[in-house]
Amino acid sequence: MIIISESSPQLSPSASANDIRKVTQTAELIGIQIYYIPQSFDNISIEDAFSHISERVKEEIAFWIGYVPDPEHYRNVYQELLKKNIRLINSPEEFQRAEEFDRYYPYIEHMTCKSLVATSVSEAKIAAQQLGYPVFIKGTIQSFKKWGWKSCVAYEESALENIVSNLYKSASRSLGKVIIREVMQLRHAEKTSTDFPKGREYRVFLLNNQVIDYSYYWDNDDPLRAVSKAEETIILDMAKQASLRIHVPYIAIDIGQKESGEWILIEAGDAQFSGICAISPVKLWQRILQLETVN
């Protein structure tokens, strides 16, 4: 097993950059082979970017640590590594199925809130009318959650137009598609500095449908209370069911608790590019090594 990492002193300071560095450094400390690659290949060919990676005699599995790439970039990296007898844990098709909401939604539709896909502002308006305001709006990859509640939730048409238009301008978040969702109204006791509710959410990492670990999604501990054994069972069972349905080897599943007390699936993602929240990076890699050895 090897790791392909974008960790670099040149990364702009951010929570994601800190995660990338932390996860990479921990893997290196416990003896996993790391190969560093640039975040983009704008000024270098992919062949040159991977020239320092030696070809393997037997096929080896690789995990990529970095920022969410666009589908074409992922496919190019995947194919270049295959030339060296190295295979990323998730194929290009699996990467897209884990990252793009409209691709995985049909598999977990009954486990989450009703959501509709729109490829234009007019389609988004129709979707919002069908679901009923307020609606939560995200790109097929990401939302504008870090900028606050009003950057994601529309209570009327003019706000929806603004959010949707901004998402279409952000190609990395939308890939030309937006998702109009029912508002889940998760239990929460605190909000972010931008007024986004810190819902009672947990992120679960899974490899080949086996739980690696999970943690509270937000910084610090769950202010409502630590999960009980019964709640842990619900969260992990839901995550495993979603993993089985989406059928991607290395995946992250977010589960949240609604104000009604019901637990609901929020979204999924390719775990190679998902923040590890409060999961111990040592435990993460040790568990992955254990599961890889078994498989």
C-alpha atoms as one frame of an Amber mdcrd trajectory, in Angstrom:
protein
   0.000   0.000   0.000   1.257   3.475  -0.870   0.009   7.038  -0.545  -0.069
   9.784  -3.156  -0.175  13.128  -1.335  -0.603  16.786  -2.303   0.823  17.921
   1.029   3.214  20.822   0.499   4.476  23.947   2.321   2.973  25.904  -0.580
  -0.635  24.944   0.275  -2.722  27.950   1.256  -3.606  27.899   4.988  -6.992
  26.262   5.577  -8.665  23.481   7.535  -8.344  21.222   4.479  -4.615  21.952
   4.134  -4.115  21.153   7.829  -5.965  17.856   7.379  -3.878  16.929   4.332
  -0.622  17.619   6.209  -1.724  15.825   9.378  -2.938  12.693   7.616   0.165
  12.568   5.390   2.660  13.093   8.220   0.992  10.421  10.339   1.112   7.889
   7.499   4.801   8.625   6.998   5.511   8.230  10.722   4.004   4.748  10.812
   6.023   3.661   7.789   3.692   3.928   4.807   5.425   4.835   1.527   4.506
   8.394   0.512   4.886   9.944  -2.939   4.282  13.682  -3.220   2.560  15.186
  -6.253   1.564  18.768  -7.141  -2.025  19.888  -6.603  -2.376  20.619 -10.320
  -0.365  19.945 -13.462  -0.720  23.400 -15.018   3.037  23.888 -15.330   4.179
  20.280 -15.593   3.158  17.213 -17.562   1.564  14.347 -15.686   4.411  12.094
 -16.841   6.977  14.426 -15.247   4.844  14.828 -12.112   4.917  11.048 -11.622
   8.453  10.350 -12.867   9.737   9.814  -9.305   7.267   6.972  -8.704   8.778
   3.612  -9.588   6.882   0.880 -11.396   5.773  -2.030  -9.209   6.405  -5.710
  -9.958   3.045  -6.606  -8.421  -0.002  -4.363  -8.374  -0.222  -2.148  -5.298
  -3.165  -0.189  -3.921  -2.772   3.552  -3.442  -4.708   6.154  -1.456  -4.732
   9.762  -2.657  -4.631  12.540  -0.039  -5.575  15.937  -1.403  -8.322  18.269
  -2.541 -11.344  17.006  -4.489 -10.174  16.844  -8.127 -12.413  17.253 -11.141
 -13.389  13.936 -12.792 -10.987  14.324 -15.723  -8.036  15.023 -13.426  -8.881
  11.985 -11.290  -9.108   9.777 -14.368  -5.751  11.031 -15.687  -4.018  10.344
 -12.362  -5.656   6.929 -12.117  -4.504   5.952 -15.616  -0.957   7.254 -15.079
  -0.620   5.227 -11.879  -1.911   2.102 -13.613   1.047   2.356 -15.999   3.227
   1.847 -12.923   1.112  -1.078 -11.692  -0.437   1.083  -8.965  -4.213   1.257
  -8.578  -6.042   3.934  -6.652  -8.443   2.421  -4.123 -11.440   3.941  -5.962
 -11.789   3.728  -9.737 -12.745   6.904 -11.652 -16.350   5.666 -11.839 -16.381
   4.931  -8.095 -14.848   8.326  -7.323 -17.673  10.053  -9.209 -20.333   7.840
  -7.658 -19.112   8.755  -4.156 -18.578  12.473  -4.797 -21.400  13.530  -7.112
 -24.717  13.756  -5.293 -26.873  13.011  -8.313 -24.931   9.777  -8.932 -25.263
   8.312  -5.439 -28.697   9.705  -4.543 -30.658   6.949  -6.345 -28.934   4.359
  -4.124 -29.776   6.072  -0.826 -32.946   7.998  -1.735 -34.997   6.325   1.008
 -32.332   7.124   3.630 -32.168  10.899   3.161 -34.406  13.896   2.511 -36.114
  14.378  -0.835 -33.743  16.035  -3.314 -34.058  17.152  -6.932 -31.386  17.898
  -9.548 -31.454  21.104 -11.614 -29.254  22.155 -14.523 -30.640  25.692 -14.864
 -32.162  28.428 -12.718 -35.602  27.724 -14.199 -35.322  24.017 -13.315 -34.229
  24.984  -9.795 -37.331  27.165  -9.397 -39.597  24.304 -10.462 -37.807  21.921
  -8.066 -38.225  24.374  -5.171 -41.924  24.741  -5.934 -42.311  20.963  -5.900
 -40.520  20.580  -2.574 -41.879  23.760  -0.983 -39.842  26.564   0.569 -37.523
  26.764   2.419 -35.074  24.611   0.455 -31.420  23.752   0.963 -29.263  24.275
  -2.148 -25.886  22.726  -2.908 -23.743  21.910  -5.902 -23.463  18.277  -6.854
 -20.072  18.337  -5.034 -20.281  21.032  -2.351 -22.430  23.808  -0.914 -21.536
  27.294   0.311 -22.011  26.100   3.896 -18.875  27.805   5.208 -20.406  31.170
   4.294 -23.479  30.564   6.410 -27.114  29.488   6.436 -28.315  32.174   4.025
 -25.725  31.022   1.467 -27.406  27.597   1.351 -31.061  28.026   2.304 -33.648
  29.937   0.265 -37.001  30.986   1.707 -38.206  32.545  -1.508 -37.457  32.702
  -5.246 -35.072  35.671  -5.372 -32.768  34.096  -2.773 -32.881  30.814  -4.693
 -31.890  32.571  -7.932 -28.901  34.163  -6.221 -27.621  30.948  -4.592 -28.123
  28.840  -7.722 -26.426  31.410  -9.972 -23.415  31.543  -7.654 -23.167  27.758
  -7.589 -23.165  27.565 -11.387 -20.283  30.053 -11.394 -18.382  27.758  -9.020
 -17.679  24.855 -11.371 -15.716  22.891  -8.776 -18.767  22.836  -6.474 -21.516
  22.284  -9.014 -20.067  20.606 -12.135 -22.963  22.361 -13.860 -25.649  20.878
 -11.586 -27.318  22.006  -8.374 -29.263  19.951  -5.864 -32.472  21.343  -4.360
 -33.195  19.586  -1.059 -35.751  19.612   1.693 -34.369  21.335   4.798 -33.540
  18.625   7.354 -33.678  20.757  10.544 -31.029  18.887  12.503 -30.731  19.039
  16.270 -28.136  21.599  17.317 -27.017  23.659  20.297 -24.524  25.961  18.601
 -23.893  27.801  15.342 -20.775  28.676  13.382 -19.468  32.242  13.236 -21.384
  32.566   9.940 -24.665  31.476  11.576 -24.763  27.916  10.193 -26.259  25.448
  12.723 -23.752  22.896  14.002 -26.096  19.976  13.559 -25.748  16.752  15.510
 -23.800  15.119  12.670 -21.289  12.292  12.571 -18.876  11.282   9.804 -18.134
   7.584   9.283 -15.173   6.293   7.266 -15.550   2.851   5.691 -13.280   0.586
   3.663 -14.878  -2.298   1.788 -18.060  -1.774   3.851 -16.152  -2.115   7.144
 -16.157   0.807   9.571 -12.712   2.322  10.090 -13.814   4.929  12.631 -16.271
   7.787  13.111 -16.448  11.119  14.891 -18.565  14.200  15.519 -18.539  16.304
  12.350 -17.831  19.719  13.887 -14.935  21.016  15.984 -14.763  19.926  19.636
 -17.259  17.478  21.142 -20.982  17.127  20.525 -22.460  19.821  22.838 -25.759
  17.945  23.126 -24.170  14.724  24.416 -21.885  11.897  23.419 -23.642   9.210
  21.395 -25.059   6.336  23.380 -24.357   2.726  22.420 -27.839   2.509  20.898
 -27.236   5.663  18.846 -23.807   4.435  17.762 -25.396   1.253  16.460 -27.930
   3.263  14.444 -25.248   5.566  12.985 -22.863   2.785  12.018 -25.592   0.506
  10.666 -26.905   3.334   8.471 -23.394   4.090   7.233 -22.740   0.435   6.390
 -26.074   0.146   4.596 -25.276   3.266   2.543 -21.784   1.958   1.764 -23.202
  -1.335   0.550 -25.711   0.454  -1.657 -23.338   3.038  -3.167 -20.723   0.302
  -3.578 -17.497   2.335  -3.441 -14.467   0.777  -1.660 -13.307   3.810   0.346
 -16.140   6.121   1.313 -17.204   8.665   3.939 -20.848   8.829   5.043 -22.368
  11.695   7.061 -25.277  10.873   9.362 -27.295  13.450  11.335 -30.116  13.556
  13.868 -33.227  15.564  13.065 -35.080  17.594  15.682 -37.664  14.797  15.715
 -34.952  12.428  16.990 -34.815  10.459  13.727 -31.379   9.752  12.267 -30.926
  10.536   8.579 -28.208  10.259   5.953 -26.905  13.690   4.943 -24.412  12.984
   2.178 -21.497  10.829   1.038 -18.024  11.458  -0.340 -14.871   9.768  -1.571
 -12.972   9.301   1.716  -9.648  10.079   0.010 -10.733  13.726  -0.071 -12.930
  13.925   3.054 -11.886  15.748   6.206 -11.255  13.280   9.032 -12.928  15.506
  11.665 -11.850  14.203  15.103 -10.843  10.742  13.893  -7.329   9.827  15.001
  -5.076   9.714  11.902  -3.009   6.987  13.609  -6.106   4.851  14.096  -7.240
   5.620  10.551  -4.078   4.268   8.910  -3.643   1.370  11.310  -7.195   0.227
  10.643  -6.749   0.638   6.871  -3.548  -1.399   6.980  -5.360  -4.080   8.988
  -8.275  -4.254   6.555  -5.980  -4.190   3.509  -4.007  -7.111   4.937  -7.209
  -9.096   5.494  -8.387  -8.405   1.934
